Amino acid sequence: MASVKKETLESQFEENGQQSRTIKVKDSLHWFPAFFHIFKGNVGAGTLALPFAFKCSGWLLGSLIYITIVFLAQIAINQLLWSSRRNRSSDGSVLDYGELVESVCAKSRHARLNKCSRIAKLFTNLCLALCQYGFCTIYILFVSQSIKKILHYNCLGPNVDVRFIIVSVYLPFLSINFVKKLSIIAYFSEIATIFLILGLGIIFRTTVMGTFHDISRLPPIGNNISIFFGAILYAIEGIGVILPIEKKMKSAKQCALVSNAAYAAVFLLYYFFGIIGYNYFGNYIQESISFNLTNSVAAQFENVFLALAVFFTFPIQFYVPKSFIFPKIYRIFNKDALEHEPIPNFLNNTLIIFNIAILTIFAVSIPYLALFMSFLGCTCCTYLALTAPALLHLISYDNINKSCNFTKFLWISYDLFVVLVSVVSGSIGLLSVLDKLAEIYSK
């Protein structure tokens, strides 16, 4: 199992900007491992915030918006695969996300897009890197808030400021990221999966087997739609794993079927988890449903399990920007360095110390889990999950089908609609999140 997971991690690292020649996987994926990797790559800490997201939107309006977003995201996945199949590298291999954006723009029959291809690739890679840094910051926040809940329950520090805990966990997070071997990081992932299953199992046992309430007692329409939009986009932004999975499957044509099945399972799990959790705790639901379970020994185990799951997942998330950004920084200081020359240990460790410190400062600056998730969801996640796939399909379809017909008109209209909706919704959500942060810090 660890070897299979290692292949998955390596594929994800390729997708997020690494040089693919440095990591090679000999064995191809069958449909079931591919299904599992896509499913596992999308179920994480963001799942725990979904009940709170439905509180922000209301159960009825949230359900309608969720179905709409899921519908658009499902089409976006297929559009991304469609564009990928029509834009391969010179040797016929699958391009990563940034390279795909560059290739599509470079092949466009519009000169302005040709000139912007390099910028488009850099912007996409920047969004991927910011997403990973954002995920890492959220992980630090989640672990810190979980520790605060545990301390509060055991009367060890009921009034401790979460910012103090964030600073206190700097050294543990720093220590685990000094691990360099992918084989060990793969084992960390296995440990995290076990803890995640245990933690989610306790939550399901509490909410599903607990007292069933009539959901009509809760407001059908909420007043924080922006938080809901951002949280949902944050949770479903696993589209980055699709292209590496397609690259590793025996038959790339099966990838669309497998990804559709996997995402259908993920979306159903998200919806029922969010609705059932919100229905059980009602308006008392917190930013993470795990924070609501604090009145029993089992609940304490659940907080410990999920905190450990997130902690052991952190090296995987941090490995992506580390393997992508650190070599570029090294070549800035050493212009004579070869493309794949390893980074000296001293510089590598210094960059790790500096980057973890920056992430800790971000977490201290915005110690609000839901707002940080929504901020990330309304910006980078929206672009990667909705805007970019629609734009790629729009440009690729125009390149292939140069004639004017009704089918082309429908697809172009749909792509422009998705781009417009995602940009407007993301912008409104971002402004709302910034307004809430300004309101909090002005007090």
Secondary structure, DSSP 8 states (H G I E B T S, - for coil): -HHHHHHHHHHHHHHTT--GGG----S-B-HHHHHHHHHHHH-SGGGGGHHHHHHHH-HHHHHHHHHHHHHHHHHHHHHHHHHHHTS--TTS----HHHHHHHHHHT-SSHHHHHTHHHHHHHHHHHHHHHHHHHHHHHHHHHHHHHHHHHHHTTS-TT--HHHHHHHTHHHHHHHTT---HHHHHHHHHHHHHHHHHHHHHHHHHHHSS----GGGS-SS-S-HHHHHHHHHHHH--GGGHHHHHHHBS-TTHHHHHHHHHHHHHHHHHHHHHHHHHHHHGGG--SSGGGG--SSHHHHHHHHHHHHHHHHHHHHHHHHHHHHHHHHHHHHH-TT--TT----HHHHHHHHHHHHHHHHHHHHH---HHHHHHHHIIIIIHIIIIIHHHHHHHHHHHHH--S--HHHHHHHHHHHHHHHHHHHHHHHHHHHHHHHHHHHHH-
